[in-house]
Amino acid sequence: MKLWGLAAAVAVAVMIAGAAEARDQIRIVGSSTVFPFATAVAERFGRGTPFKTPVVESTGSGSGLKLFCAGLGVPHPDITNASRRIKRSEVERCRDNGVGEITEVKIGYDGIVIANARTEVRIALTLRQLFLVLAKDVPADEDGAELIPNPYKTWKDVDAALPDKAIEVLGPPPTSGTRDAFVERAMEKGCKTFPAIKAMRRTDRISYQAICHAIREDGAFVEAGENDVLIVQKLIANPNAYGIFGFSFLDQNLDKIQGNLVNGILPEFETISEGSYPISRSMYFYIKNAHADVIPGVADYVAEFTSEKAWGPDGYLADKGLIPLSDEERARSRTDAMGLLPLAM
């Protein structure tokens, strides 16, 4: 191990070996978007191997990485799922807490959808409109030099072509990787269509991000927690509401809800895999290398997840909405995962 001396490595191995005696079941935390994929793998793994079915918790990407990086041993998870890439600050937190080597496994792609009940009219949004609907402060003019608290109460207030009904959007909390990806890939892209704000990116990046990433807090946007299934249920019950969540939840409920167009593109398997849908992202899980050889079944779970029968184009995860990596990417990611190649960041 590059980061520790031999004596420290032996001490860690002894501690984790003791953990294995106290815990003979893999513990996985993290992203609500990756949760259904990890759960499907865990169930197959539990049925098809001598190991216990792993415990999978939906905590959100940020909270999952916080739990994962808190330390080694029984109280701490072995694997964390993430709907965004780990941040440098999180890697440093891991190292500060003795979690010196982790392996990153990229598993596939996902799109973030703006969905509503299938009984309602499908709408077409631009990223600029999406920013104006949800931003805490919005430009008072076309240039964006002056900002005002978001005055828009209805969708039609933003654009006459949009519905004449109150803005009500259910979405993820700040701890969610979906929230992080949404503000970066949707809100910020819409925000910088205003010239004065775009120019600020070069001169005052902190203020630029504060403007582009801040979501309104006046009740038009409702934080619905880490349970995306609950958002789907609320959309079905409330036809006036819209929801923000991962494509897999749309794909599994197409008889009840629909995705709306963003920049003229529908969120579909093909548009996300080819990158034409504008709010697309990669998904990951992270392995705590110090746990891999001593917590029973970690290597076998990783082998199941990265098998073609699971994450391949015709695998059972594709049936649940996973957008697969290319053949080359899958081969590279599988090699890194099975070799426990430490993340370099």
Residue pairs with C-beta under 8 A, 6 or more apart in sequence:
1 9
1 100
1 101
2 101
2 342
3 95
3 100
3 101
4 12
4 100
12 72
12 98
12 290
13 290
13 294
15 72
15 73
16 72
16 73
16 290
16 291
16 294
16 295
17 294
18 73
19 72
19 73
19 74
19 291
19 294
19 295
20 294
20 295
20 296
22 74
23 74
23 295
24 52
24 295
24 296
25 51
25 52
25 53
25 54
25 55
25 296
26 42
26 51
26 52
26 54
26 55
26 78
26 79
26 295
26 296
26 297
26 298
26 301
27 54
27 55
27 57
27 77
27 78
27 79
28 38
28 42
28 54
28 55
28 56
28 57
28 77
28 78
28 79
28 80
28 81
28 285
29 56
29 57
29 59
29 63
29 64
29 67
29 68
29 77
29 79
29 80
29 81
30 38
30 57
30 58
30 59
30 60
30 61
30 63
30 64
30 65
30 68
30 79
30 80
30 81
30 82
30 285
31 58
31 60
31 61
31 64
31 81
31 82
31 83
31 176
31 177
31 178
31 283
32 58
32 60
32 83
32 172
32 176
32 178
32 226
32 227
32 228
32 246
33 83
33 110
33 177
33 178
33 228
33 245
33 246
33 248
33 283
34 81
34 82
34 83
34 107
34 283
34 284
34 285
35 56
35 58
35 81
36 248
36 249
36 252
36 320
36 321
37 81
37 107
37 108
37 248
37 283
37 317
37 320
37 322
38 54
38 56
38 81
38 285
38 305
39 56
40 310
40 316
40 317
40 320
41 301
41 304
41 305
41 310
41 317
42 53
42 54
42 56
42 301
43 53
44 304
44 310
44 316
45 51
45 53
45 54
45 297
45 300
45 301
45 304
46 52
46 53
46 54
47 53
48 304
49 297
49 300
49 304
51 296
51 297
51 300
51 301
52 296
52 297
54 79
54 297
54 301
57 64
58 226
58 227
59 67
59 175
59 226
60 172
60 173
60 175
60 176
60 177
60 226
61 80
61 81
61 82
61 83
61 84
61 175
61 176
61 177
61 178
61 180
62 174
62 175
62 176
62 177
62 180
63 175
63 226
64 77
64 80
64 81
64 82
65 80
65 82
65 86
65 87
65 90
65 286
66 90
66 93
67 76
67 77
67 80
68 76
68 77
68 79
68 80
68 94
68 99
68 102
68 286
68 288
69 90
69 93
69 94
69 97
69 99
70 76
70 97
71 97
71 98
71 99
72 97
72 98
72 99
72 288
72 290
72 291
76 288
77 288
78 287
78 288
78 291
78 292
78 295
78 298
79 285
79 286
79 287
79 288
79 298
79 301
80 285
80 286
81 283
81 284
81 285
82 177
82 283
82 284
82 285
82 286
83 110
83 176
83 177
83 178
83 181
83 246
83 281
83 283
83 284
84 177
84 180
84 181
84 281
84 282
84 284
85 104
85 282
85 284
86 102
86 104
86 284
86 286
86 343
86 345
88 345
91 102
91 343
91 345
94 100
94 102
99 288
99 290
100 290
101 289
101 290
101 340
101 342
101 343
102 286
102 287
102 288
102 289
102 342
102 343
103 286
103 287
103 289
103 292
103 336
103 337
103 340
103 341
103 342
103 343
104 284
104 286
104 336
104 343
105 284
105 285
105 286
105 287
105 302
105 305
105 306
105 333
105 336
105 337
106 282
106 283
106 284
106 325
106 329
106 333
107 283
107 284
107 285
107 305
107 306
107 311
107 322
107 325
107 333
108 282
108 283
108 311
108 317
108 322
108 323
108 324
108 325
109 272
109 273
109 280
109 281
109 282
109 283
109 323
109 324
109 325
110 246
110 247
110 248
110 272
110 280
110 281
110 282
110 283
110 321
110 322
110 323
111 246
111 247
111 267
111 271
111 272
111 277
111 279
111 280
111 281
111 323
112 178
112 181
112 182
112 185
112 186
112 244
112 245
112 246
112 247
112 267
112 279
112 280
112 281
113 244
113 245
113 246
113 247
113 249
113 250
113 259
113 260
113 267
113 279
114 125
114 130
114 242
114 243
114 244
114 259
114 260
114 262
115 232
115 235
115 242
115 243
115 244
115 245
115 250
115 257
115 258
115 259
115 260
116 122
116 123
116 235
116 239
116 241
116 242
116 243
116 257
116 258
116 260
117 235
117 236
117 238
117 239
117 241
117 256
117 257
117 258
118 254
118 255
118 256
118 257
118 258
119 239
120 239
120 240
120 258
121 163
122 258
122 260
122 261
123 155
123 162
123 163
123 260
123 261
124 161
124 260
124 261
124 264
125 133
125 162
125 260
125 261
125 262
125 263
126 190
126 262
126 263
127 186
127 189
127 190
127 193
127 262
127 263
127 278
128 190
128 193
129 158
129 159
129 162
129 190
130 186
130 187
130 190
130 262
131 138
131 186
131 187
131 189
131 190
131 191
131 193
131 212
132 138
132 150
132 152
132 158
132 190
133 152
133 155
133 158
133 167
133 169
133 220
134 169
134 187
134 215
134 216
134 220
134 221
135 150
135 187
135 191
135 211
135 212
135 214
135 215
135 216
136 149
136 150
136 214
136 215
136 216
136 217
137 147
137 148
137 149
137 150
137 211
137 214
138 147
138 148
138 150
138 151
138 152
139 145
139 146
139 147
139 148
139 194
139 196
139 197
140 146
140 147
140 148
142 194
143 194
143 195
143 196
144 194
144 195
144 196
144 197
144 198
145 196
147 211
150 216
150 218
150 220
151 157
152 158
152 167
152 220
153 166
153 167
153 220
154 163
154 164
154 165
154 166
154 167
155 162
155 163
155 164
155 165
155 167
156 162
156 163
156 164
156 165
165 240
166 220
166 240
167 220
168 220
168 222
168 238
168 240
168 241
168 242
169 220
169 221
169 222
169 241
169 242
169 243
169 244
170 222
170 224
170 231
170 234
170 235
170 241
170 242
170 243
170 244
171 178
171 179
171 182
171 215
171 221
171 222
171 223
171 224
171 231
171 243
171 244
171 245
172 178
172 179
172 182
172 223
172 224
172 225
172 226
172 228
172 244
172 245
173 179
173 223
173 224
173 225
173 226
175 226
176 226
178 228
178 244
178 245
178 246
181 279
181 281
182 244
182 279
183 212
183 213
183 215
184 213
185 278
185 279
185 280
185 281
186 262
186 278
186 279
187 212
187 213
187 215
188 209
188 212
188 213
189 278
191 197
191 211
191 212
192 198
192 201
192 212
197 208
197 211
197 212
200 207
200 208
200 211
201 208
215 221
224 230
224 231
224 234
224 243
228 245
228 246
228 249
229 249
231 243
231 244
231 245
231 249
232 243
232 245
232 249
232 253
232 256
232 257
234 241
234 243
235 241
235 242
235 243
235 256
235 257
236 256
236 257
242 260
243 257
246 321
247 259
247 267
247 269
247 272
247 321
247 323
248 320
248 321
248 322
249 321
250 257
250 258
250 259
250 267
250 321
251 269
251 320
251 321
252 320
252 321
259 266
259 267
259 268
260 266
262 277
262 278
262 279
263 278
265 271
265 276
265 277
265 278
266 277
267 277
267 279
268 277
269 323
271 277
272 280
272 323
273 323
273 324
283 322
285 305
286 343
287 298
287 302
287 337
287 340
289 340
289 342
291 298
292 298
292 299
292 302
292 340
293 299
299 338
302 337
302 338
303 338
304 310
305 311
305 337
306 330
306 333
306 334
306 337
306 338
307 315
308 315
308 330
309 315
309 316
310 316
310 317
311 317
311 318
311 322
311 324
311 325
311 330
312 318
312 324
312 330
313 324
315 322
315 324
317 324
318 324
324 330
325 333
335 341
